[in-house]
Amino acid sequence: MRLNHVNLTEPLDLNDPNLVKALWKPEVYFPNAKHAEFQFVTVPNVLVRINPMGEILYMLR
């Protein structure tokens, strides 16, 4: 895995919205959706966790 690093012994949490915004993320869309709404929030609540084995958790609320 590309993010596997021998010096990383604990999960690394990235919760700074500006740092998370700089990361590439695939575009998510639902091609068969009939209706969709987007909720605007004042402060983005986002977390990216990189585990020592290279696994990535991306959470957006």
C-alpha positions as CSV (number, residue, x, y, z in Angstrom):
1,M,0.0,0.0,0.0
2,R,1.2,3.5,-0.8
3,L,0.5,4.9,2.7
4,N,2.1,2.1,4.6
5,H,4.9,3.6,6.6
6,V,7.3,1.8,9.1
7,N,7.6,4.9,11.4
8,L,3.8,5.3,11.8
9,T,2.8,3.3,14.9
10,E,-0.6,4.8,15.7
11,P,-3.4,6.0,13.5
12,L,-2.9,9.5,12.2
13,D,-6.0,11.7,12.3
14,L,-6.3,14.6,9.9
15,N,-9.3,16.8,10.9
16,D,-8.2,20.2,9.6
17,P,-10.7,21.0,6.8
18,N,-8.0,22.9,4.7
19,L,-5.7,19.9,4.9
20,V,-8.4,17.4,4.0
21,K,-9.5,19.7,1.1
22,A,-6.0,19.4,-0.4
23,L,-6.3,15.6,-0.6
24,W,-7.6,14.0,-3.8
25,K,-10.9,12.3,-3.4
26,P,-12.9,10.5,-6.0
27,E,-16.2,12.1,-7.0
28,V,-19.3,10.3,-5.6
29,Y,-22.5,10.5,-7.6
30,F,-25.7,8.4,-7.9
31,P,-26.6,8.1,-11.6
32,N,-30.1,6.9,-11.0
33,A,-31.1,9.4,-8.4
34,K,-34.5,11.0,-8.9
35,H,-34.1,13.8,-6.3
36,A,-31.2,15.1,-4.2
37,E,-30.5,17.8,-1.7
38,F,-27.3,19.3,-0.4
39,Q,-27.1,20.6,3.1
40,F,-24.8,23.5,3.7
41,V,-23.1,23.7,7.1
42,T,-21.2,26.5,8.7
43,V,-18.2,24.4,9.8
44,P,-17.3,21.2,7.9
45,N,-17.1,18.2,10.1
46,V,-14.6,15.9,8.4
47,L,-12.1,13.3,9.6
48,V,-9.4,11.4,7.6
49,R,-7.7,8.6,9.6
50,I,-4.6,6.9,8.2
51,N,-3.8,3.6,9.9
52,P,-0.2,2.3,10.1
53,M,-1.0,-0.4,7.5
54,G,-2.1,2.2,5.0
55,E,-5.9,1.9,5.4
56,I,-7.8,5.1,5.0
57,L,-11.0,6.1,6.8
58,Y,-12.8,9.2,5.3
59,M,-15.8,10.4,7.4
60,L,-17.9,13.4,6.5
61,R,-21.0,14.5,8.5
